[in-house]
Structures are given as structure tokens and as C-alpha cells.
Amino acid sequence: MSQQGSYKPSTAIAVVIANMVGTGVFTSLGYQIIDIKSTFALLMLWLVGGIAALCGALTYAELASRLPRSGGEYNFLSRIYHPAVGFVSGWVSLTVGFAAPTALAAMTFAAYLDSALTAVELNRMLIAVLLVIIVTVTHGRNHRASGGLQNWFTLIKVGLILGFVTLVTLSVDTPQPLSLLPSDSDLGVLTSSAFAVSLIYVNYAYTGWNAATYITSEVDDPARSVPRVLILGTAVVILLYLALNATFLYAVPMELLEGRLEIGVIVAQNTFGQTGALIMGAVLSLLLISTVSAMLMAGPRVLQVMGEDFRLFRWLSVRHADGVPRIAIYSQGILTALFILTSTFESILVFSGFILGLSSLATVLGVFVLRYRHGIDRQPGEQTYRTWLYPYPPLIYSGIVIWTLTFITINRPQEAGIALAVIIGGCLCYWLTERASRPGANLN
């Protein structure tokens, strides 16, 4: 029996898809082409990144089924390892993991909208903040308004992507050769450092596959539905990403895309002319509304669950009449707006992939700890999901992430050092929170 006011599985799928499909797939191909000139290898990048995301989703599905509560990594790490580990993960999520990418998506929305409305001069910062305010207020109203906003804009996003792929494919006058089979030289590319560097950006584009675990407690029948949501949502995005990148490579010569950021606009301009480029700018701005919405839906649930567990943050756990954590939602919205107004989020995004990778790695490895402690046998009447093809999905995901983190540590030690500082800050905050939560502690 689902609780009144909870989200339907369709809304949870919309959250996963919207969190994943952001700016990454429309911007990173140009940089990959600088060092990789093989269409097969380029498409393999997105397939390998998708396999990693799917392996992570398969593993998270078991954790969400066996440990059903909102909060994502915070919930999993707190219950598998220690509350301090979960707190640090939650600290990372609320300071870096959601506010910074949400601010970036909102500012990118404003940039694309400004490029589409050439006849009007827009204040990009103001437009970005207004988007955050509107979405925050909508999610803070009730589940119906929140879920409706997310469902409709995600449907629009998927429809626009499919429409773009179809129109470009049918309209290209001189299609480029698109090899779906490897050549002898491609095998060397797949094991090269260039492939490794490009995979880092692809993995970032796939982030968000775990989004449904942040709203687990508010999804109908979470033990059964959340695993399906994670797997189905991730699989849909893999297909969308492969279709988009194949379309980009099919429509435009590589030399026109090399080193360029606005891939979607370039493809539209070469296919439909300047008018097409303007339309593409408007389309991309619409796509980013659902990304901002999904992050402002998922992120506050971490704040809410932390508030339930820690006395110092108890005010964040307050729910509205129908269960919406309004204070947490507004707090996340304010933090996002501050990032936009100060523009300091750009430096944080450089290392966010590293620190979030650490968090997801510890979570995926937790499935081995959970099974060691509690076994895998279901109790009578228990309906929980078990990772398909275990132990291969968590091993594959962990191997790819460890390899990526090692590469970043060796080649980008500054970002790794900043990530370490954030983790130390989280540990210090946990210690202060524990002191404040002791009996007799003065919180005034």
C-alpha cells in the first residue's frame, strides 16, 4: 500500500533520466575528438561509460531494496559502515554534489536561452536565479505539483532529443562515414591514455543514475519499484547518449566539432542553417529545466534525512502536511542561488567528479560488506532485489572508478587535495555535530 502523497515510479524514473541528461552529452564530444579520430572508439566511450553506470545502478538497486530509506549514499554508508562515513558523504552532497551542478545547469540554461532570443538582451544571472526560485517553490508546494513538473519536463526532454536525432538523420545532405565495427588501429585506441582521459568526462555526463535513491522513502513500494527505476532509467539514457553521439558524428565532419563546446548548436546550424542553431539553443534551454528540477528534488532529501539523524540539523527534517520537506528544499534552493550569484561553483566542479566518485565507490563496495554481514537469503515473505550477475556489476564499476580516480590523483593532485580537504571538513563537522547532540549540550 503506497502512502498518500508519495511519488509514483514514473516520477522516480523521470528524476533519474533528468539528473543524467544535462549539459555533458552536448558539450564533451568536441574535446574527445581532439585525441580520438575513430567513430567506433568515440561511440565505445559512451557505451563503456554507460556500462559502468548500469553496473552501479544494478548494485545500488540491491542496496535500495535492502536498505529502503531516502538519502542515497548518506543512508547506505551510515548503515553499512558508520554514521560518520554517511555524514561525510551527505556533507559532500549538500555542499558540492547538488548545489554546484544545479547552479551550473541553471546558468547554462540562461546562456542557451540568451543565445536563442537574439532580439532581447537578457541578464543571464537573473534568469538563472529566477529559474531556481520558480522550481524550488514548485517542489516545495506538494508531491503532486513537484511530480507533475518533473514528469512533464522529462517527457519534453526525451521527446526533443528523439525529435532532434530523427530530424538531423533525415535532413543531412552529406552524411559522414560512421563505423560501428573496430579496425585494427581502434584496438590500440581503446587502451590508450586518450581514451582514459575522455572516459572521465563521459562518466561525469552519466552522473545521476543513482538519483532515485535520494527519494526512496517517498516512492510507492520502494523495495520493488526503486530497483526497476534505477535500471530502466539508466538503460534509457544509455540509448539516448549513443543515439545523440552517433547523430553528431553522422551529421558533421569531425574537424568542425574538434575542440568545440556547443556541439548541438553546431550540428543544428550545419543541418538547418542559422535558424536551426537558434532553435537548438532554445531546445537545450528547455532540456536543462528538467535537470535543475531533478537536482532540486533529490538534493534536499539528503538534508532532510541528515536532519532526522542529527539534532543540530533537526530543523531540516521538518515536513509539510503531505510529507514534503519544504525547509530542506528551500535551503537547497538558497544554496544554489548563492553559487550562481557568487560564481564560485566553477572551482568546485573541477574536483566534484573525484569526490563524488569516491562516495559512489565506497557505496558500491558496501554491497560486499552487506552480504558478508547478513547473507543473501531472503526472509519468508521478503521481496528484495539481488544484483543481477553478482559479483560482476560491482566489480566492473569499482574497477573503472578506481582506475579513473588513480588517474586523476596522479595527473591532477591539486583537485585530489581539495577533495581531501572537503572530506576532512566533513569529519570535523560530524565531530562538532556529535558534541552538540550529547545530552545537556547547549544549542542556543
C-alpha positions as CSV (number, residue, x, y, z in Angstrom):
1,M,0.0,0.0,0.0
2,S,1.6,3.3,-1.1
3,Q,1.5,6.2,1.3
4,Q,-0.7,9.2,0.4
5,G,1.4,11.9,-1.2
6,S,4.2,9.6,-2.3
7,Y,5.8,9.7,-5.8
8,K,4.9,7.2,-8.5
9,P,7.7,5.1,-10.0
10,S,7.2,7.0,-13.3
11,T,8.2,10.2,-11.4
12,A,11.3,8.5,-10.0
13,I,12.3,7.3,-13.5
14,A,11.9,10.9,-14.6
15,V,14.2,12.0,-11.8
16,V,16.9,9.6,-12.9
17,I,16.7,10.5,-16.6
18,A,16.6,14.2,-15.9
19,N,19.5,14.1,-13.5
20,M,21.6,12.2,-16.0
21,V,20.8,14.1,-19.2
22,G,22.3,17.5,-18.7
23,T,25.0,19.5,-20.5
24,G,27.7,16.8,-20.6
25,V,26.4,14.9,-23.7
26,F,26.0,18.1,-25.6
27,T,29.5,19.5,-24.9
28,S,32.2,16.9,-24.4
29,L,32.4,15.2,-27.8
30,G,34.4,18.1,-29.2
31,Y,37.2,17.6,-26.7
32,Q,37.2,13.8,-27.2
33,I,37.7,14.3,-30.9
34,I,41.0,16.2,-30.3
35,D,42.8,12.9,-29.5
36,I,40.4,10.3,-30.9
37,K,39.5,10.3,-34.5
38,S,37.7,6.9,-34.7
39,T,33.9,6.9,-34.7
40,F,34.0,3.4,-33.3
41,A,36.2,4.4,-30.4
42,L,34.1,7.5,-29.7
43,L,30.9,5.5,-29.5
44,M,32.7,2.9,-27.4
45,L,33.5,5.7,-24.9
46,W,29.8,6.3,-24.4
47,L,29.0,2.5,-24.3
48,V,31.7,1.8,-21.7
49,G,30.6,4.8,-19.6
50,G,27.0,3.5,-19.9
51,I,28.0,0.0,-18.8
52,A,29.8,1.5,-15.7
53,A,26.7,3.5,-14.9
54,L,24.4,0.4,-15.4
55,C,26.7,-1.7,-13.2
56,G,26.5,1.0,-10.5
57,A,22.7,1.1,-10.8
58,L,22.4,-2.7,-10.5
59,T,24.4,-2.6,-7.3
60,Y,22.5,0.4,-5.9
61,A,19.3,-1.3,-6.7
62,E,20.1,-4.1,-4.2
63,L,21.2,-1.5,-1.6
64,A,18.0,0.5,-2.1
65,S,15.9,-2.7,-1.8
66,R,17.5,-3.9,1.4
67,L,18.0,-0.5,3.0
68,P,14.9,1.4,1.9
69,R,15.2,5.0,3.0
70,S,15.7,8.3,1.3
71,G,19.2,9.9,1.4
72,G,21.2,8.0,-1.2
73,E,24.8,7.4,-0.2
74,Y,24.2,9.0,3.1
75,N,21.7,6.3,4.1
76,F,23.7,3.5,2.6
77,L,27.1,4.4,4.1
78,S,25.7,5.3,7.5
79,R,24.1,1.8,7.8
80,I,26.8,-0.2,6.2
81,Y,29.9,1.3,7.7
82,H,29.4,4.0,10.3
83,P,27.3,7.2,10.8
84,A,30.4,9.3,10.4
85,V,31.1,7.9,6.9
86,G,27.5,8.6,5.9
87,F,27.7,12.1,7.4
88,V,30.8,12.9,5.3
89,S,29.0,11.7,2.2
90,G,25.9,13.8,3.0
91,W,28.2,16.7,3.7
92,V,29.7,16.3,0.2
93,S,26.3,16.0,-1.4
94,L,24.9,19.1,0.1
95,T,28.0,21.3,-0.3
96,V,29.2,20.1,-3.7
97,G,27.2,17.2,-5.2
98,F,23.9,19.0,-5.9
99,A,24.2,22.8,-5.4
100,A,27.2,23.3,-7.7
101,P,25.9,21.2,-10.7
102,T,22.4,22.7,-10.2
103,A,23.9,26.2,-10.4
104,L,25.9,25.2,-13.5
105,A,22.8,23.8,-15.2
106,A,20.8,26.9,-14.4
107,M,23.5,29.2,-15.7
108,T,23.8,27.1,-18.9
109,F,20.0,27.3,-19.3
110,A,20.3,31.1,-19.2
111,A,23.2,31.1,-21.7
112,Y,21.3,29.0,-24.2
113,L,18.1,31.0,-23.8
114,D,20.0,34.2,-24.3
115,S,21.6,32.8,-27.5
116,A,18.1,31.8,-28.8
117,L,16.4,35.1,-28.0
118,T,18.8,37.3,-30.0
119,A,16.3,40.2,-30.2
120,V,16.2,40.6,-26.5
121,E,19.2,41.3,-24.2
122,L,18.8,39.1,-21.1
123,N,20.5,39.2,-17.7
124,R,21.9,35.7,-17.6
125,M,22.5,35.7,-13.8
126,L,19.0,37.0,-13.1
127,I,17.4,34.4,-15.4
128,A,19.3,31.6,-13.8
129,V,18.3,32.7,-10.3
130,L,14.7,33.1,-11.3
131,L,14.6,29.5,-12.7
132,V,16.0,28.2,-9.4
133,I,13.4,30.2,-7.4
134,I,10.4,29.0,-9.6
135,V,11.5,25.3,-9.5
136,T,12.2,25.5,-5.7
137,V,8.8,27.0,-4.9
138,T,7.1,24.4,-7.1
139,H,8.8,21.5,-5.4
140,G,8.0,22.9,-2.0
141,R,4.3,23.0,-2.6
142,N,3.3,19.4,-2.6
143,H,4.1,16.0,-4.2
144,R,1.5,16.5,-7.0
145,A,3.0,19.8,-8.2
146,S,6.5,18.5,-7.8
147,G,6.0,15.2,-9.6
148,G,3.9,16.8,-12.3
149,L,6.6,19.4,-13.1
150,Q,9.3,16.7,-13.2
151,N,7.3,14.3,-15.4
152,W,6.3,16.8,-18.0
153,F,9.7,18.4,-18.4
154,T,11.4,15.0,-18.6
155,L,8.9,13.8,-21.2
156,I,9.7,17.0,-23.2
157,K,13.4,16.4,-22.8
158,V,13.2,12.8,-24.2
159,G,10.8,13.9,-26.9
160,L,13.1,16.7,-28.0
161,I,16.2,14.5,-28.1
162,L,14.4,11.9,-30.2
163,G,13.0,14.5,-32.5
164,F,16.4,16.1,-32.9
165,V,18.0,12.7,-33.7
166,T,15.3,11.9,-36.3
167,L,15.2,15.3,-38.0
168,V,19.0,15.5,-38.3
169,T,19.3,12.0,-39.6
170,L,16.7,12.6,-42.3
171,S,17.9,16.0,-43.2
172,V,21.7,15.6,-43.6
173,D,22.8,16.1,-47.3
174,T,26.3,14.7,-47.0
175,P,26.4,12.1,-44.2
176,Q,29.8,11.3,-42.7
177,P,31.1,7.7,-42.6
178,L,30.1,6.1,-39.3
179,S,31.9,2.8,-38.5
180,L,30.3,0.6,-36.0
181,L,32.9,-2.1,-36.3
182,P,36.5,-1.8,-35.0
183,S,39.5,-1.5,-37.3
184,D,43.0,-2.8,-36.4
185,S,44.1,0.6,-35.1
186,D,41.0,1.0,-32.9
187,L,42.1,-1.7,-30.5
188,G,45.1,0.4,-29.6
189,V,42.9,3.5,-29.1
190,L,40.7,1.7,-26.6
191,T,43.7,1.1,-24.3
192,S,45.3,4.5,-24.8
193,S,45.6,7.3,-22.3
194,A,43.5,9.5,-24.6
195,F,40.6,7.0,-24.1
196,A,41.2,7.1,-20.4
197,V,41.0,10.9,-20.2
198,S,37.9,11.1,-22.3
199,L,36.2,8.4,-20.2
200,I,36.5,10.7,-17.2
201,Y,34.2,13.3,-18.9
202,V,31.9,10.6,-20.1
203,N,31.5,9.3,-16.6
204,Y,30.7,12.8,-15.4
205,A,28.0,13.0,-18.1
206,Y,26.4,9.8,-16.8
207,T,26.3,11.0,-13.2
208,G,22.8,11.0,-11.8
209,W,22.0,7.3,-12.4
210,N,21.6,6.9,-8.6
211,A,19.1,9.8,-8.2
212,A,16.1,7.7,-7.3
213,T,17.8,6.5,-4.1
214,Y,17.6,10.1,-2.7
215,I,13.7,9.9,-2.6
216,T,13.3,6.2,-1.8
217,S,11.0,6.8,1.2
218,E,8.7,8.8,-1.0
219,V,8.3,6.3,-3.9
220,D,5.5,3.8,-4.0
221,D,6.6,0.3,-2.8
222,P,10.3,1.3,-2.8
223,A,11.7,-2.2,-2.2
224,R,10.3,-3.4,-5.5
225,S,10.0,-0.2,-7.6
226,V,13.3,1.6,-6.9
227,P,15.5,-1.2,-8.4
228,R,13.3,-1.1,-11.6
229,V,13.5,2.6,-11.7
230,L,17.3,2.7,-11.4
231,I,17.9,0.1,-14.1
232,L,15.2,1.3,-16.6
233,G,16.2,5.0,-16.2
234,T,19.9,4.2,-16.8
235,A,19.2,2.0,-19.8
236,V,17.1,4.7,-21.4
237,V,19.9,7.3,-21.0
238,I,22.5,4.9,-22.5
239,L,20.4,4.5,-25.6
240,L,19.8,8.3,-25.8
241,Y,23.5,9.1,-25.4
242,L,24.5,6.6,-28.1
243,A,21.9,7.9,-30.5
244,L,22.9,11.5,-29.9
245,N,26.6,11.0,-30.4
246,A,26.1,8.8,-33.4
247,T,23.9,11.6,-34.9
248,F,26.6,14.2,-34.2
249,L,29.3,12.1,-35.9
250,Y,26.9,11.2,-38.8
251,A,25.9,14.8,-39.5
252,V,29.1,16.9,-39.2
253,P,32.7,16.3,-40.2
254,M,34.9,15.8,-37.2
255,E,37.1,18.8,-37.9
256,L,34.2,21.1,-37.4
257,L,33.5,19.6,-34.0
258,E,37.1,19.3,-32.7
259,G,37.7,21.4,-29.6
260,R,34.2,23.0,-29.7
261,L,31.8,23.2,-26.8
262,E,28.4,23.9,-28.4
263,I,28.2,20.6,-30.3
264,G,24.4,20.5,-30.5
265,V,24.2,24.1,-31.9
266,I,27.0,23.4,-34.5
267,V,25.2,20.2,-35.7
268,A,21.9,22.1,-36.0
269,Q,23.5,25.1,-37.8
270,N,25.2,22.8,-40.4
271,T,22.0,20.8,-40.9
272,F,19.3,23.5,-40.7
273,G,21.2,26.8,-41.0
274,Q,21.3,29.7,-38.6
275,T,17.6,29.4,-37.8
276,G,18.2,25.9,-36.7
277,A,21.1,26.9,-34.5
278,L,18.8,29.4,-32.7
279,I,16.1,26.8,-32.3
280,M,18.7,24.4,-30.9
281,G,19.7,27.0,-28.3
282,A,16.0,27.2,-27.2
283,V,15.7,23.4,-27.1
284,L,18.7,22.9,-25.0
285,S,17.5,25.6,-22.6
286,L,14.2,23.6,-22.2
287,L,16.2,20.4,-21.6
288,L,18.0,21.9,-18.7
289,I,14.8,22.9,-16.9
290,S,14.2,19.2,-16.0
291,T,17.9,18.8,-14.9
292,V,17.6,21.7,-12.5
293,S,14.2,20.4,-11.3
294,A,15.5,16.9,-10.7
295,M,18.5,18.1,-8.7
296,L,16.3,20.4,-6.6
297,M,14.0,17.4,-5.9
298,A,16.7,14.9,-5.0
299,G,19.3,17.0,-3.1
300,P,17.0,18.3,-0.3
301,R,16.2,14.7,0.7
302,V,19.8,14.3,1.9
303,L,19.4,17.4,4.1
304,Q,16.1,16.1,5.4
305,V,17.4,12.6,6.3
306,M,20.5,14.2,8.0
307,G,18.1,16.4,10.0
308,E,16.3,13.3,11.2
309,D,19.5,11.8,12.4
310,F,21.4,14.7,13.9
311,R,20.0,17.1,16.5
312,L,21.9,20.1,15.2
313,F,20.2,19.8,11.8
314,R,16.8,18.8,13.2
315,W,15.1,21.9,11.6
316,L,15.9,20.5,8.1
317,S,13.8,17.4,8.8
318,V,10.5,19.3,9.2
319,R,7.9,18.1,6.7
320,H,4.9,19.8,5.2
321,A,1.4,18.4,5.8
322,D,1.7,16.0,2.9
323,G,5.3,14.9,3.6
324,V,7.2,17.4,1.5
325,P,10.5,18.6,3.3
326,R,9.8,22.2,2.4
327,I,12.6,23.7,4.6
328,A,15.2,21.4,3.2
329,I,14.0,22.2,-0.4
330,Y,14.2,25.9,0.2
331,S,17.6,25.6,1.9
332,Q,19.0,23.8,-1.2
333,G,17.4,26.4,-3.5
334,I,19.1,29.2,-1.5
335,L,22.5,27.5,-1.6
336,T,22.1,27.0,-5.3
337,A,21.2,30.7,-5.8
338,L,24.3,31.7,-3.8
339,F,26.5,29.7,-6.1
340,I,25.0,31.4,-9.1
341,L,25.4,34.9,-7.6
342,T,29.0,34.4,-6.4
343,S,30.1,32.2,-9.3
344,T,32.4,30.3,-7.0
345,F,30.9,26.9,-8.0
346,E,33.3,26.7,-11.1
347,S,36.3,25.8,-9.0
348,I,34.3,23.2,-7.0
349,L,33.1,21.5,-10.2
350,V,36.8,20.7,-11.1
351,F,37.1,18.2,-8.3
352,S,33.4,17.3,-7.8
353,G,33.8,14.3,-10.1
354,F,36.7,13.0,-8.0
355,I,35.0,13.4,-4.6
356,L,31.6,12.0,-5.8
357,G,33.4,9.1,-7.4
358,L,34.9,8.3,-4.0
359,S,31.5,8.3,-2.4
360,S,29.9,6.1,-5.1
361,L,32.9,3.7,-4.9
362,A,32.5,3.3,-1.2
363,T,28.8,2.7,-1.6
364,V,29.1,0.0,-4.3
365,L,31.8,-1.8,-2.3
366,G,29.3,-1.8,0.5
367,V,27.2,-4.5,-1.2
368,F,30.1,-6.9,-0.4
369,V,30.1,-5.8,3.2
370,L,26.3,-6.1,3.4
371,R,26.2,-9.6,2.0
372,Y,29.1,-10.7,4.3
373,R,27.2,-9.5,7.4
374,H,23.7,-10.5,6.6
375,G,24.0,-13.1,3.8
376,I,21.9,-13.2,0.7
377,D,19.0,-15.4,1.7
378,R,15.6,-13.8,1.7
379,Q,13.4,-14.0,4.7
380,P,9.9,-15.5,4.4
381,G,7.7,-13.0,2.6
382,E,10.6,-10.7,1.8
383,Q,10.6,-9.1,-1.6
384,T,14.0,-7.6,-2.2
385,Y,16.2,-7.3,-5.3
386,R,19.5,-9.0,-5.6
387,T,22.2,-7.7,-8.0
388,W,21.9,-9.4,-11.4
389,L,25.1,-11.3,-12.3
390,Y,26.6,-10.6,-8.9
391,P,29.6,-10.0,-8.2
392,Y,30.4,-8.8,-11.7
393,P,28.5,-5.4,-11.8
394,P,30.0,-4.1,-8.5
395,L,33.5,-5.4,-9.6
396,I,33.2,-3.8,-13.0
397,Y,32.0,-0.5,-11.6
398,S,34.7,-0.4,-8.9
399,G,37.4,-1.3,-11.3
400,I,36.5,1.6,-13.7
401,V,36.1,4.1,-10.9
402,I,39.4,3.1,-9.1
403,W,41.2,3.4,-12.4
404,T,39.7,6.8,-13.0
405,L,40.4,8.1,-9.5
406,T,44.0,6.9,-9.7
407,F,44.5,8.7,-13.0
408,I,43.1,11.9,-11.5
409,T,45.2,11.7,-8.4
410,I,48.4,11.2,-10.4
411,N,47.7,13.9,-13.0
412,R,45.5,16.4,-11.0
413,P,46.9,16.2,-7.5
414,Q,45.6,19.7,-6.7
415,E,42.0,18.7,-7.2
416,A,42.5,15.5,-5.2
417,G,44.0,17.6,-2.4
418,I,41.0,19.9,-2.3
419,A,38.7,16.9,-2.3
420,L,40.6,15.6,0.7
421,A,40.2,18.9,2.5
422,V,36.4,18.8,1.9
423,I,36.3,15.3,3.4
424,I,38.4,16.4,6.5
425,G,35.9,19.4,6.8
426,G,33.0,16.9,6.8
427,C,34.7,14.8,9.6
428,L,35.2,17.9,11.7
429,C,31.6,18.9,11.2
430,Y,30.5,15.4,12.2
431,W,32.5,15.7,15.4
432,L,31.0,19.1,16.2
433,T,27.5,17.7,15.5
434,E,28.0,14.8,17.8
435,R,29.2,17.1,20.6
436,A,26.1,19.3,20.1
437,S,23.9,16.2,20.2
438,R,25.1,15.0,23.5
439,P,22.7,15.2,26.4
440,G,22.9,18.6,28.1
441,A,24.5,20.2,25.1
442,N,23.5,23.9,24.7
443,L,22.3,24.5,21.1
444,N,21.3,28.1,21.7
